Each structure stands twice: as C-alpha cells, then as structure tokens.
Amino acid sequence: MATTAEGGRQAELLRAVRAVGRFVAWGDLDRATVEAAFTCGGESAGLSPAECRNTIRKALDYSTGTAWPRRTA
C-alpha cells in the first residue's frame, strides 16, 4: 500500500485483505492478528484508523462468508 498512489490505498487494502481472508476462514490465521497487521500497514500508508477498521472488517466479512472449501491434494 505504501507505493500505491493516494486515492487508491483503500482499494488496495480491500484487495489485499480479501486475498488473505480465505486463510482466516480456513482457520490458518487468526482474525485479530490479520486485522492488527493490516491496520498497521494501512495507517503507515496514510489511511485513518477508521478507514482501516471499516475496510478490513468489510473485506474479512466478505472473504470468510464466501471462501471456498480448501482443496486437498
């Protein structure tokens, strides 16, 4: 997000969190840990705490609600 131009950072945060969200849904990553890491990244890139919190919550809720079952090899 740090290299993303201003105006695109929130969209980049949304994209990144949605991509990681499946791992939360599968139980591989703890939701609180993911939220904390992306909040730190978002704030470091210039987003407000409220923007980070709302975007991350929305993205994780979407991802955990729509994640496909994990494929086994």
All heavy atoms as TSV, in Angstrom:
chain	resi	resn	atom	element	x	y	z
A	1	MET	N	N	0.800	-1.181	0.000
A	1	MET	CA	C	0.000	0.000	0.000
A	1	MET	C	C	0.854	1.260	0.000
A	1	MET	O	O	0.410	2.279	-0.502
A	1	MET	CB	C	-0.921	0.015	1.219
A	1	MET	CG	C	-2.063	-0.946	1.130
A	1	MET	SD	S	-3.017	-1.007	2.639
A	1	MET	CE	C	-1.907	-1.870	3.722
A	2	ALA	N	N	2.022	1.158	0.563
A	2	ALA	CA	C	2.876	2.339	0.669
A	2	ALA	C	C	3.253	2.890	-0.696
A	2	ALA	O	O	3.435	4.093	-0.845
A	2	ALA	CB	C	4.128	2.016	1.475
A	3	THR	N	N	3.354	2.037	-1.702
A	3	THR	CA	C	3.727	2.505	-3.035
A	3	THR	C	C	2.514	2.839	-3.893
A	3	THR	O	O	2.670	3.334	-4.999
A	3	THR	CB	C	4.578	1.447	-3.758
A	3	THR	OG1	O	3.818	0.243	-3.881
A	3	THR	CG2	C	5.863	1.162	-3.010
A	4	THR	N	N	1.320	2.605	-3.389
A	4	THR	CA	C	0.101	2.917	-4.114
A	4	THR	C	C	-0.175	4.408	-4.007
A	4	THR	O	O	-0.027	5.006	-2.944
A	4	THR	CB	C	-1.095	2.128	-3.535
A	4	THR	OG1	O	-0.781	0.739	-3.568
A	4	THR	CG2	C	-2.363	2.379	-4.316
A	5	ALA	N	N	-0.587	5.009	-5.111
A	5	ALA	CA	C	-0.868	6.442	-5.129
A	5	ALA	C	C	-2.031	6.778	-4.211
A	5	ALA	O	O	-2.936	5.964	-4.002
A	5	ALA	CB	C	-1.190	6.885	-6.553
A	6	GLU	N	N	-1.991	7.995	-3.682
A	6	GLU	CA	C	-3.081	8.451	-2.826
A	6	GLU	C	C	-4.384	8.380	-3.620
A	6	GLU	O	O	-4.426	8.696	-4.805
A	6	GLU	CB	C	-2.825	9.885	-2.370
A	6	GLU	CG	C	-3.776	10.339	-1.303
A	6	GLU	CD	C	-3.381	11.685	-0.718
A	6	GLU	OE1	O	-2.205	12.060	-0.809
A	6	GLU	OE2	O	-4.266	12.340	-0.178
A	7	GLY	N	N	-5.422	7.924	-2.966
A	7	GLY	CA	C	-6.699	7.732	-3.633
A	7	GLY	C	C	-6.945	6.274	-3.989
A	7	GLY	O	O	-8.073	5.876	-4.216
A	8	GLY	N	N	-5.881	5.480	-4.041
A	8	GLY	CA	C	-6.017	4.068	-4.354
A	8	GLY	C	C	-5.650	3.162	-3.193
A	8	GLY	O	O	-5.751	1.942	-3.292
A	9	ARG	N	N	-5.234	3.757	-2.103
A	9	ARG	CA	C	-4.747	2.957	-0.970
A	9	ARG	C	C	-5.853	2.148	-0.301
A	9	ARG	O	O	-5.639	0.999	0.072
A	9	ARG	CB	C	-4.057	3.851	0.045
A	9	ARG	CG	C	-2.776	4.435	-0.503
A	9	ARG	CD	C	-2.100	5.355	0.461
A	9	ARG	NE	N	-0.946	5.947	-0.209
A	9	ARG	CZ	C	-0.540	7.174	-0.003
A	9	ARG	NH1	N	-1.152	7.945	0.863
A	9	ARG	NH2	N	0.502	7.643	-0.649
A	10	GLN	N	N	-7.021	2.724	-0.164
A	10	GLN	CA	C	-8.105	1.988	0.479
A	10	GLN	C	C	-8.535	0.813	-0.401
A	10	GLN	O	O	-8.793	-0.275	0.104
A	10	GLN	CB	C	-9.287	2.912	0.757
A	10	GLN	CG	C	-10.310	2.287	1.672
A	10	GLN	CD	C	-11.325	3.299	2.166
A	10	GLN	OE1	O	-11.369	4.438	1.722
A	10	GLN	NE2	N	-12.149	2.875	3.098
A	11	ALA	N	N	-8.584	1.008	-1.710
A	11	ALA	CA	C	-8.925	-0.085	-2.629
A	11	ALA	C	C	-7.861	-1.175	-2.582
A	11	ALA	O	O	-8.185	-2.374	-2.622
A	11	ALA	CB	C	-9.075	0.441	-4.050
A	12	GLU	N	N	-6.604	-0.787	-2.461
A	12	GLU	CA	C	-5.521	-1.768	-2.365
A	12	GLU	C	C	-5.609	-2.537	-1.052
A	12	GLU	O	O	-5.387	-3.751	-1.013
A	12	GLU	CB	C	-4.167	-1.075	-2.482
A	12	GLU	CG	C	-2.987	-2.002	-2.429
A	12	GLU	CD	C	-2.939	-3.015	-3.560
A	12	GLU	OE1	O	-3.568	-2.809	-4.616
A	12	GLU	OE2	O	-2.257	-4.043	-3.379
A	13	LEU	N	N	-5.946	-1.849	0.032
A	13	LEU	CA	C	-6.134	-2.509	1.320
A	13	LEU	C	C	-7.272	-3.523	1.214
A	13	LEU	O	O	-7.128	-4.667	1.659
A	13	LEU	CB	C	-6.430	-1.481	2.410
A	13	LEU	CG	C	-6.748	-2.028	3.806
A	13	LEU	CD1	C	-5.561	-2.805	4.367
A	13	LEU	CD2	C	-7.139	-0.892	4.736
A	14	LEU	N	N	-8.371	-3.142	0.620
A	14	LEU	CA	C	-9.511	-4.038	0.451
A	14	LEU	C	C	-9.106	-5.283	-0.334
A	14	LEU	O	O	-9.402	-6.407	0.059
A	14	LEU	CB	C	-10.650	-3.305	-0.258
A	14	LEU	CG	C	-11.916	-4.106	-0.505
A	14	LEU	CD1	C	-12.637	-4.388	0.793
A	14	LEU	CD2	C	-12.825	-3.357	-1.462
A	15	ARG	N	N	-8.389	-5.090	-1.435
A	15	ARG	CA	C	-7.947	-6.209	-2.267
A	15	ARG	C	C	-7.035	-7.150	-1.493
A	15	ARG	O	O	-7.199	-8.371	-1.520
A	15	ARG	CB	C	-7.223	-5.686	-3.511
A	15	ARG	CG	C	-6.815	-6.787	-4.483
A	15	ARG	CD	C	-5.658	-6.370	-5.371
A	15	ARG	NE	N	-4.433	-6.096	-4.635
A	15	ARG	CZ	C	-3.640	-7.005	-4.097
A	15	ARG	NH1	N	-3.943	-8.277	-4.156
A	15	ARG	NH2	N	-2.542	-6.659	-3.465
A	16	ALA	N	N	-6.093	-6.588	-0.773
A	16	ALA	CA	C	-5.128	-7.406	-0.038
A	16	ALA	C	C	-5.794	-8.204	1.081
A	16	ALA	O	O	-5.519	-9.394	1.258
A	16	ALA	CB	C	-4.018	-6.510	0.530
A	17	VAL	N	N	-6.681	-7.559	1.816
A	17	VAL	CA	C	-7.347	-8.246	2.925
A	17	VAL	C	C	-8.268	-9.341	2.397
A	17	VAL	O	O	-8.328	-10.437	2.960
A	17	VAL	CB	C	-8.117	-7.252	3.821
A	17	VAL	CG1	C	-8.877	-7.982	4.914
A	17	VAL	CG2	C	-7.165	-6.237	4.435
A	18	ARG	N	N	-8.970	-9.072	1.307
A	18	ARG	CA	C	-9.834	-10.112	0.737
A	18	ARG	C	C	-9.017	-11.323	0.305
A	18	ARG	O	O	-9.461	-12.462	0.449
A	18	ARG	CB	C	-10.628	-9.554	-0.441
A	18	ARG	CG	C	-11.796	-8.702	0.026
A	18	ARG	CD	C	-12.607	-8.155	-1.103
A	18	ARG	NE	N	-13.182	-9.231	-1.900
A	18	ARG	CZ	C	-13.845	-9.027	-3.021
A	18	ARG	NH1	N	-14.011	-7.805	-3.481
A	18	ARG	NH2	N	-14.343	-10.036	-3.693
A	19	ALA	N	N	-7.821	-11.089	-0.214
A	19	ALA	CA	C	-6.966	-12.200	-0.641
A	19	ALA	C	C	-6.511	-13.053	0.535
A	19	ALA	O	O	-6.421	-14.276	0.432
A	19	ALA	CB	C	-5.754	-11.664	-1.410
A	20	VAL	N	N	-6.249	-12.429	1.662
A	20	VAL	CA	C	-5.789	-13.142	2.852
A	20	VAL	C	C	-6.966	-13.731	3.639
A	20	VAL	O	O	-6.801	-14.697	4.385
A	20	VAL	CB	C	-4.951	-12.192	3.741
A	20	VAL	CG1	C	-4.620	-12.811	5.079
A	20	VAL	CG2	C	-3.671	-11.792	3.021
A	21	GLY	N	N	-8.143	-13.198	3.445
A	21	GLY	CA	C	-9.313	-13.603	4.207
A	21	GLY	C	C	-9.633	-15.080	4.144
A	21	GLY	O	O	-10.154	-15.650	5.106
A	22	ARG	N	N	-9.317	-15.720	3.039
A	22	ARG	CA	C	-9.604	-17.159	2.945
A	22	ARG	C	C	-8.822	-17.950	3.994
A	22	ARG	O	O	-9.287	-18.968	4.483
A	22	ARG	CB	C	-9.317	-17.673	1.545
A	22	ARG	CG	C	-7.842	-17.762	1.246
A	22	ARG	CD	C	-7.583	-18.217	-0.145
A	22	ARG	NE	N	-6.912	-17.120	-0.825
A	22	ARG	CZ	C	-6.417	-17.196	-2.013
A	22	ARG	NH1	N	-6.557	-18.294	-2.707
A	22	ARG	NH2	N	-5.802	-16.184	-2.544
A	23	PHE	N	N	-7.643	-17.484	4.338
A	23	PHE	CA	C	-6.831	-18.169	5.337
A	23	PHE	C	C	-7.426	-17.998	6.738
A	23	PHE	O	O	-7.273	-18.863	7.587
A	23	PHE	CB	C	-5.384	-17.695	5.279
A	23	PHE	CG	C	-4.732	-18.002	3.965
A	23	PHE	CD1	C	-4.534	-17.012	3.014
A	23	PHE	CD2	C	-4.342	-19.294	3.654
A	23	PHE	CE1	C	-3.961	-17.294	1.789
A	23	PHE	CE2	C	-3.762	-19.592	2.434
A	23	PHE	CZ	C	-3.576	-18.589	1.495
A	24	VAL	N	N	-8.118	-16.895	6.950
A	24	VAL	CA	C	-8.857	-16.701	8.197
A	24	VAL	C	C	-10.036	-17.667	8.216
A	24	VAL	O	O	-10.288	-18.347	9.213
A	24	VAL	CB	C	-9.323	-15.239	8.349
A	24	VAL	CG1	C	-10.206	-15.072	9.574
A	24	VAL	CG2	C	-8.125	-14.296	8.417
A	25	ALA	N	N	-10.749	-17.749	7.102
A	25	ALA	CA	C	-11.909	-18.651	7.008
A	25	ALA	C	C	-11.501	-20.104	7.227
A	25	ALA	O	O	-12.248	-20.875	7.835
A	25	ALA	CB	C	-12.582	-18.494	5.653
A	26	TRP	N	N	-10.341	-20.478	6.742
A	26	TRP	CA	C	-9.871	-21.860	6.869
A	26	TRP	C	C	-9.267	-22.151	8.233
A	26	TRP	O	O	-8.910	-23.278	8.548
A	26	TRP	CB	C	-8.838	-22.173	5.791
A	26	TRP	CG	C	-9.385	-22.167	4.404
A	26	TRP	CD1	C	-10.686	-22.342	4.016
A	26	TRP	CD2	C	-8.644	-21.988	3.200
A	26	TRP	NE1	N	-10.791	-22.280	2.649
A	26	TRP	CE2	C	-9.551	-22.066	2.122
A	26	TRP	CE3	C	-7.300	-21.760	2.928
A	26	TRP	CZ2	C	-9.167	-21.930	0.800
A	26	TRP	CZ3	C	-6.910	-21.620	1.610
A	26	TRP	CH2	C	-7.829	-21.713	0.553
A	27	GLY	N	N	-9.082	-21.121	9.056
A	27	GLY	CA	C	-8.519	-21.320	10.380
A	27	GLY	C	C	-7.003	-21.296	10.432
A	27	GLY	O	O	-6.410	-21.591	11.467
A	28	ASP	N	N	-6.374	-20.930	9.322
A	28	ASP	CA	C	-4.908	-20.870	9.285
A	28	ASP	C	C	-4.359	-19.624	9.967
A	28	ASP	O	O	-3.238	-19.638	10.489
A	28	ASP	CB	C	-4.403	-20.898	7.843
A	28	ASP	CG	C	-4.703	-22.208	7.147
A	28	ASP	OD1	O	-4.826	-23.235	7.836
A	28	ASP	OD2	O	-4.819	-22.209	5.905
A	29	LEU	N	N	-5.113	-18.532	9.898
A	29	LEU	CA	C	-4.690	-17.275	10.501
A	29	LEU	C	C	-5.772	-16.781	11.446
A	29	LEU	O	O	-6.969	-16.925	11.175
A	29	LEU	CB	C	-4.441	-16.210	9.424
A	29	LEU	CG	C	-3.299	-16.473	8.449
A	29	LEU	CD1	C	-3.297	-15.423	7.344
A	29	LEU	CD2	C	-1.964	-16.463	9.179
A	30	ASP	N	N	-5.345	-16.171	12.513
A	30	ASP	CA	C	-6.252	-15.591	13.497
A	30	ASP	C	C	-6.752	-14.237	12.986
A	30	ASP	O	O	-5.953	-13.402	12.539
A	30	ASP	CB	C	-5.502	-15.426	14.824
A	30	ASP	CG	C	-6.329	-14.739	15.871
A	30	ASP	OD1	O	-7.355	-15.314	16.281
A	30	ASP	OD2	O	-5.952	-13.622	16.255
A	31	ARG	N	N	-8.065	-14.022	13.054
A	31	ARG	CA	C	-8.648	-12.779	12.534
A	31	ARG	C	C	-8.045	-11.548	13.216
A	31	ARG	O	O	-7.733	-10.557	12.547
A	31	ARG	CB	C	-10.166	-12.804	12.708
A	31	ARG	CG	C	-10.830	-11.579	12.127
A	31	ARG	CD	C	-12.339	-11.648	12.217
A	31	ARG	NE	N	-12.904	-10.420	11.682
A	31	ARG	CZ	C	-13.828	-10.363	10.744
A	31	ARG	NH1	N	-14.329	-11.469	10.241
A	31	ARG	NH2	N	-14.284	-9.209	10.322
A	32	ALA	N	N	-7.890	-11.584	14.517
A	32	ALA	CA	C	-7.348	-10.428	15.238
A	32	ALA	C	C	-5.926	-10.104	14.793
A	32	ALA	O	O	-5.556	-8.929	14.670
A	32	ALA	CB	C	-7.393	-10.673	16.740
A	33	THR	N	N	-5.140	-11.120	14.528
A	33	THR	CA	C	-3.768	-10.916	14.066
A	33	THR	C	C	-3.763	-10.274	12.682
A	33	THR	O	O	-2.988	-9.344	12.418
A	33	THR	CB	C	-3.008	-12.256	14.033
A	33	THR	OG1	O	-3.031	-12.819	15.346
A	33	THR	CG2	C	-1.581	-12.083	13.560
A	34	VAL	N	N	-4.621	-10.755	11.801
A	34	VAL	CA	C	-4.725	-10.194	10.448
A	34	VAL	C	C	-5.197	-8.743	10.524
A	34	VAL	O	O	-4.642	-7.865	9.851
A	34	VAL	CB	C	-5.669	-11.053	9.579
A	34	VAL	CG1	C	-5.992	-10.368	8.268
A	34	VAL	CG2	C	-5.057	-12.424	9.342
A	35	GLU	N	N	-6.207	-8.482	11.349
A	35	GLU	CA	C	-6.708	-7.116	11.498
A	35	GLU	C	C	-5.609	-6.180	11.989
A	35	GLU	O	O	-5.447	-5.069	11.474
A	35	GLU	CB	C	-7.894	-7.087	12.458
A	35	GLU	CG	C	-9.143	-7.691	11.882
A	35	GLU	CD	C	-10.283	-7.808	12.895
A	35	GLU	OE1	O	-10.026	-7.724	14.120
A	35	GLU	OE2	O	-11.423	-7.980	12.450
A	36	ALA	N	N	-4.848	-6.618	12.972
A	36	ALA	CA	C	-3.779	-5.786	13.526
A	36	ALA	C	C	-2.695	-5.505	12.486
A	36	ALA	O	O	-2.228	-4.369	12.354
A	36	ALA	CB	C	-3.171	-6.452	14.758
A	37	ALA	N	N	-2.307	-6.522	11.733
A	37	ALA	CA	C	-1.247	-6.354	10.742
A	37	ALA	C	C	-1.681	-5.399	9.626
A	37	ALA	O	O	-0.922	-4.504	9.234
A	37	ALA	CB	C	-0.860	-7.709	10.156
A	38	PHE	N	N	-2.899	-5.576	9.130
A	38	PHE	CA	C	-3.358	-4.713	8.047
A	38	PHE	C	C	-3.681	-3.302	8.543
A	38	PHE	O	O	-3.524	-2.345	7.785
A	38	PHE	CB	C	-4.552	-5.332	7.323
A	38	PHE	CG	C	-4.149	-6.336	6.283
A	38	PHE	CD1	C	-4.364	-7.682	6.483
A	38	PHE	CD2	C	-3.546	-5.939	5.104
A	38	PHE	CE1	C	-3.994	-8.617	5.528
A	38	PHE	CE2	C	-3.165	-6.855	4.134
A	38	PHE	CZ	C	-3.392	-8.202	4.351
A	39	THR	N	N	-4.092	-3.175	9.781
A	39	THR	CA	C	-4.309	-1.837	10.338
A	39	THR	C	C	-2.989	-1.082	10.391
A	39	THR	O	O	-2.911	0.080	10.000
A	39	THR	CB	C	-4.940	-1.917	11.745
A	39	THR	OG1	O	-6.228	-2.526	11.619
A	39	THR	CG2	C	-5.089	-0.546	12.370
A	40	CYS	N	N	-1.960	-1.750	10.837
A	40	CYS	CA	C	-0.630	-1.139	10.894
A	40	CYS	C	C	-0.170	-0.713	9.499
A	40	CYS	O	O	0.306	0.406	9.304
A	40	CYS	CB	C	0.358	-2.118	11.521
A	40	CYS	SG	S	2.025	-1.477	11.715
A	41	GLY	N	N	-0.337	-1.592	8.541
A	41	GLY	CA	C	0.057	-1.278	7.170
A	41	GLY	C	C	-0.749	-0.141	6.577
A	41	GLY	O	O	-0.201	0.751	5.912
A	42	GLY	N	N	-2.056	-0.164	6.810
A	42	GLY	CA	C	-2.917	0.883	6.274
A	42	GLY	C	C	-2.614	2.242	6.870
A	42	GLY	O	O	-2.533	3.256	6.155
A	43	GLU	N	N	-2.430	2.273	8.177
A	43	GLU	CA	C	-2.104	3.534	8.831
A	43	GLU	C	C	-0.735	4.042	8.403
A	43	GLU	O	O	-0.542	5.241	8.211
A	43	GLU	CB	C	-2.186	3.388	10.343
A	43	GLU	CG	C	-3.611	3.240	10.853
A	43	GLU	CD	C	-3.701	3.079	12.358
A	43	GLU	OE1	O	-2.686	3.270	13.061
A	43	GLU	OE2	O	-4.805	2.756	12.838
A	44	SER	N	N	0.211	3.138	8.216
A	44	SER	CA	C	1.547	3.539	7.755
A	44	SER	C	C	1.499	4.126	6.346
A	44	SER	O	O	2.319	4.965	5.993
A	44	SER	CB	C	2.500	2.339	7.769
A	44	SER	OG	O	2.724	1.912	9.082
A	45	ALA	N	N	0.514	3.679	5.560
A	45	ALA	CA	C	0.364	4.180	4.184
A	45	ALA	C	C	-0.454	5.465	4.136
A	45	ALA	O	O	-0.623	6.045	3.063
A	45	ALA	CB	C	-0.299	3.115	3.317
A	46	GLY	N	N	-0.971	5.915	5.290
A	46	GLY	CA	C	-1.668	7.186	5.332
A	46	GLY	C	C	-3.175	7.115	5.495
A	46	GLY	O	O	-3.847	8.142	5.470
A	47	LEU	N	N	-3.728	5.921	5.677
A	47	LEU	CA	C	-5.158	5.793	5.908
A	47	LEU	C	C	-5.466	6.054	7.379
A	47	LEU	O	O	-4.639	5.759	8.250
A	47	LEU	CB	C	-5.653	4.397	5.522
A	47	LEU	CG	C	-5.544	4.031	4.042
A	47	LEU	CD1	C	-5.923	2.567	3.841
A	47	LEU	CD2	C	-6.427	4.927	3.198
A	48	SER	N	N	-6.644	6.563	7.650
A	48	SER	CA	C	-7.028	6.818	9.039
A	48	SER	C	C	-7.372	5.495	9.725
A	48	SER	O	O	-7.712	4.515	9.059
A	48	SER	CB	C	-8.238	7.748	9.095
A	48	SER	OG	O	-9.409	7.061	8.692
A	49	PRO	N	N	-7.320	5.467	11.056
A	49	PRO	CA	C	-7.715	4.249	11.768
A	49	PRO	C	C	-9.133	3.804	11.426
A	49	PRO	O	O	-9.398	2.611	11.269
A	49	PRO	CB	C	-7.588	4.634	13.244
A	49	PRO	CG	C	-6.555	5.708	13.254
A	49	PRO	CD	C	-6.780	6.481	11.975
A	50	ALA	N	N	-10.058	4.755	11.285
A	50	ALA	CA	C	-11.451	4.409	10.947
A	50	ALA	C	C	-11.545	3.807	9.544
A	50	ALA	O	O	-12.284	2.834	9.336
A	50	ALA	CB	C	-12.342	5.636	11.062
A	51	GLU	N	N	-10.809	4.368	8.578
A	51	GLU	CA	C	-10.810	3.810	7.219
A	51	GLU	C	C	-10.276	2.384	7.235
A	51	GLU	O	O	-10.843	1.496	6.592
A	51	GLU	CB	C	-9.938	4.653	6.285
A	51	GLU	CG	C	-10.517	5.984	5.904
A	51	GLU	CD	C	-9.534	6.804	5.088
A	51	GLU	OE1	O	-8.374	6.982	5.528
A	51	GLU	OE2	O	-9.937	7.265	4.009
A	52	CYS	N	N	-9.198	2.180	7.967
A	52	CYS	CA	C	-8.612	0.839	8.064
A	52	CYS	C	C	-9.588	-0.132	8.697
A	52	CYS	O	O	-9.845	-1.210	8.153
A	52	CYS	CB	C	-7.320	0.876	8.876
A	52	CYS	SG	S	-5.971	1.752	8.088
A	53	ARG	N	N	-10.125	0.234	9.828
A	53	ARG	CA	C	-11.032	-0.642	10.572
A	53	ARG	C	C	-12.233	-1.045	9.708
A	53	ARG	O	O	-12.569	-2.226	9.612
A	53	ARG	CB	C	-11.480	0.066	11.844
A	53	ARG	CG	C	-12.309	-0.748	12.783
A	53	ARG	CD	C	-12.596	-0.037	14.112
A	53	ARG	NE	N	-12.978	1.378	13.960
A	53	ARG	CZ	C	-12.178	2.418	14.234
A	53	ARG	NH1	N	-10.953	2.214	14.679
A	53	ARG	NH2	N	-12.600	3.659	14.081
A	54	ASN	N	N	-12.866	-0.076	9.063
A	54	ASN	CA	C	-14.052	-0.364	8.260
A	54	ASN	C	C	-13.732	-1.197	7.026
A	54	ASN	O	O	-14.456	-2.137	6.696
A	54	ASN	CB	C	-14.737	0.943	7.845
A	54	ASN	CG	C	-15.345	1.669	9.015
A	54	ASN	OD1	O	-15.710	1.056	10.017
A	54	ASN	ND2	N	-15.456	2.980	8.902
A	55	THR	N	N	-12.657	-0.874	6.359
A	55	THR	CA	C	-12.266	-1.609	5.153
A	55	THR	C	C	-11.872	-3.038	5.494
A	55	THR	O	O	-12.285	-3.984	4.814
A	55	THR	CB	C	-11.111	-0.885	4.433
A	55	THR	OG1	O	-11.539	0.437	4.106
A	55	THR	CG2	C	-10.696	-1.617	3.173
A	56	ILE	N	N	-11.091	-3.212	6.526
A	56	ILE	CA	C	-10.633	-4.547	6.924
A	56	ILE	C	C	-11.814	-5.407	7.371
A	56	ILE	O	O	-11.935	-6.565	6.971
A	56	ILE	CB	C	-9.558	-4.443	8.033
A	56	ILE	CG1	C	-8.297	-3.809	7.464
A	56	ILE	CG2	C	-9.270	-5.803	8.648
A	56	ILE	CD1	C	-7.298	-3.339	8.499
A	57	ARG	N	N	-12.695	-4.841	8.186
A	57	ARG	CA	C	-13.865	-5.603	8.643
A	57	ARG	C	C	-14.725	-6.032	7.454
A	57	ARG	O	O	-15.127	-7.188	7.353
A	57	ARG	CB	C	-14.697	-4.764	9.614
A	57	ARG	CG	C	-15.867	-5.573	10.237
A	57	ARG	CD	C	-16.827	-4.685	10.940
A	57	ARG	NE	N	-17.112	-3.789	9.923
A	57	ARG	CZ	C	-17.641	-2.564	9.892
A	57	ARG	NH1	N	-17.996	-2.063	10.755
A	57	ARG	NH2	N	-17.828	-1.794	8.930
A	58	LYS	N	N	-14.983	-5.113	6.531
A	58	LYS	CA	C	-15.801	-5.415	5.363
A	58	LYS	C	C	-15.152	-6.510	4.512
A	58	LYS	O	O	-15.814	-7.447	4.072
A	58	LYS	CB	C	-15.980	-4.149	4.530
A	58	LYS	CG	C	-16.939	-4.279	3.383
A	58	LYS	CD	C	-17.025	-2.993	2.561
A	58	LYS	CE	C	-17.489	-1.851	3.429
A	58	LYS	NZ	N	-17.664	-0.591	2.675
A	59	ALA	N	N	-13.851	-6.404	4.299
A	59	ALA	CA	C	-13.145	-7.380	3.464
A	59	ALA	C	C	-13.109	-8.763	4.123
A	59	ALA	O	O	-13.328	-9.775	3.452
A	59	ALA	CB	C	-11.728	-6.896	3.177
A	60	LEU	N	N	-12.845	-8.812	5.417
A	60	LEU	CA	C	-12.791	-10.109	6.096
A	60	LEU	C	C	-14.175	-10.743	6.204
A	60	LEU	O	O	-14.308	-11.961	6.043
A	60	LEU	CB	C	-12.160	-9.974	7.482
A	60	LEU	CG	C	-10.647	-9.779	7.492
A	60	LEU	CD1	C	-10.142	-9.554	8.913
A	60	LEU	CD2	C	-9.934	-10.951	6.854
A	61	ASP	N	N	-15.183	-9.935	6.456
A	61	ASP	CA	C	-16.542	-10.479	6.493
A	61	ASP	C	C	-16.917	-11.088	5.145
A	61	ASP	O	O	-17.497	-12.174	5.076
A	61	ASP	CB	C	-17.559	-9.405	6.885
A	61	ASP	CG	C	-17.496	-9.018	8.354
A	61	ASP	OD1	O	-16.809	-9.718	9.130
A	61	ASP	OD2	O	-18.126	-8.007	8.714
A	62	TYR	N	N	-16.566	-10.393	4.069
A	62	TYR	CA	C	-16.852	-10.909	2.726
A	62	TYR	C	C	-16.083	-12.212	2.479
A	62	TYR	O	O	-16.656	-13.214	2.049
A	62	TYR	CB	C	-16.490	-9.879	1.657
A	62	TYR	CG	C	-16.645	-10.426	0.265
A	62	TYR	CD1	C	-17.889	-10.449	-0.340
A	62	TYR	CD2	C	-15.556	-10.952	-0.421
A	62	TYR	CE1	C	-18.046	-10.981	-1.619
A	62	TYR	CE2	C	-15.708	-11.488	-1.689
A	62	TYR	CZ	C	-16.946	-11.493	-2.285
A	62	TYR	OH	O	-17.097	-12.033	-3.543
A	63	SER	N	N	-14.795	-12.185	2.741
A	63	SER	CA	C	-13.949	-13.345	2.456
A	63	SER	C	C	-14.344	-14.569	3.266
A	63	SER	O	O	-14.393	-15.679	2.737
A	63	SER	CB	C	-12.476	-13.023	2.733
A	63	SER	OG	O	-12.006	-12.082	1.802
A	64	THR	N	N	-14.624	-14.370	4.542
A	64	THR	CA	C	-14.974	-15.525	5.369
A	64	THR	C	C	-16.363	-16.057	5.020
A	64	THR	O	O	-16.637	-17.234	5.218
A	64	THR	CB	C	-14.898	-15.201	6.874
A	64	THR	OG1	O	-15.755	-14.098	7.175
A	64	THR	CG2	C	-13.471	-14.877	7.285
A	65	GLY	N	N	-17.204	-15.208	4.475
A	65	GLY	CA	C	-18.532	-15.644	4.085
A	65	GLY	C	C	-18.607	-16.309	2.725
A	65	GLY	O	O	-19.572	-17.010	2.415
A	66	THR	N	N	-17.585	-16.103	1.900
A	66	THR	CA	C	-17.619	-16.629	0.534
A	66	THR	C	C	-16.455	-17.566	0.198
A	66	THR	O	O	-16.344	-17.995	-0.941
A	66	THR	CB	C	-17.621	-15.481	-0.494
A	66	THR	OG1	O	-16.427	-14.705	-0.336
A	66	THR	CG2	C	-18.841	-14.589	-0.330
A	67	ALA	N	N	-15.613	-17.863	1.169
A	67	ALA	CA	C	-14.437	-18.704	0.904
A	67	ALA	C	C	-14.846	-20.108	0.478
A	67	ALA	O	O	-15.745	-20.714	1.068
A	67	ALA	CB	C	-13.542	-18.787	2.127
A	68	TRP	N	N	-14.202	-20.598	-0.540
A	68	TRP	CA	C	-14.430	-21.970	-0.990
A	68	TRP	C	C	-13.748	-22.906	-0.004
A	68	TRP	O	O	-12.749	-22.565	0.609
A	68	TRP	CB	C	-13.797	-22.170	-2.364
A	68	TRP	CG	C	-14.490	-21.431	-3.446
A	68	TRP	CD1	C	-14.413	-20.087	-3.710
A	68	TRP	CD2	C	-15.397	-21.968	-4.403
A	68	TRP	NE1	N	-15.199	-19.772	-4.760
A	68	TRP	CE2	C	-15.818	-20.918	-5.212
A	68	TRP	CE3	C	-15.888	-23.241	-4.643
A	68	TRP	CZ2	C	-16.718	-21.090	-6.258
A	68	TRP	CZ3	C	-16.771	-23.396	-5.693
A	68	TRP	CH2	C	-17.176	-22.345	-6.478
A	69	PRO	N	N	-14.270	-24.108	0.120
A	69	PRO	CA	C	-13.588	-25.100	0.964
A	69	PRO	C	C	-12.175	-25.337	0.435
A	69	PRO	O	O	-11.925	-25.284	-0.773
A	69	PRO	CB	C	-14.440	-26.359	0.835
A	69	PRO	CG	C	-15.771	-25.880	0.377
A	69	PRO	CD	C	-15.506	-24.643	-0.441
A	70	ARG	N	N	-11.284	-25.602	1.339
A	70	ARG	CA	C	-9.890	-25.864	0.954
A	70	ARG	C	C	-9.815	-27.147	0.150
A	70	ARG	O	O	-10.437	-28.144	0.491
A	70	ARG	CB	C	-9.026	-26.002	2.196
A	70	ARG	CG	C	-7.565	-26.243	1.895
A	70	ARG	CD	C	-6.803	-26.585	3.147
A	70	ARG	NE	N	-6.866	-25.510	4.099
A	70	ARG	CZ	C	-5.878	-24.636	4.282
A	70	ARG	NH1	N	-4.793	-24.714	3.592
A	70	ARG	NH2	N	-6.002	-23.684	5.176
A	71	ARG	N	N	-9.048	-27.095	-0.902
A	71	ARG	CA	C	-8.805	-28.298	-1.702
A	71	ARG	C	C	-7.721	-29.128	-1.051
A	71	ARG	O	O	-6.743	-28.623	-0.542
A	71	ARG	CB	C	-8.354	-27.940	-3.109
A	71	ARG	CG	C	-9.404	-27.247	-3.896
A	71	ARG	CD	C	-8.912	-27.012	-5.294
A	71	ARG	NE	N	-9.746	-26.009	-5.938
A	71	ARG	CZ	C	-9.426	-25.387	-7.040
A	71	ARG	NH1	N	-8.278	-25.633	-7.616
A	71	ARG	NH2	N	-10.230	-24.511	-7.555
A	72	THR	N	N	-7.900	-30.423	-1.071
A	72	THR	CA	C	-6.873	-31.310	-0.534
A	72	THR	C	C	-6.148	-31.975	-1.692
A	72	THR	O	O	-6.738	-32.253	-2.741
A	72	THR	CB	C	-7.483	-32.380	0.383
A	72	THR	OG1	O	-8.484	-33.103	-0.337
A	72	THR	CG2	C	-8.112	-31.740	1.605
A	73	ALA	N	N	-4.885	-32.219	-1.490
A	73	ALA	CA	C	-4.070	-32.811	-2.565
A	73	ALA	C	C	-4.225	-34.297	-2.623
A	73	ALA	O	O	-4.563	-34.985	-1.746
A	73	ALA	CB	C	-2.610	-32.461	-2.349
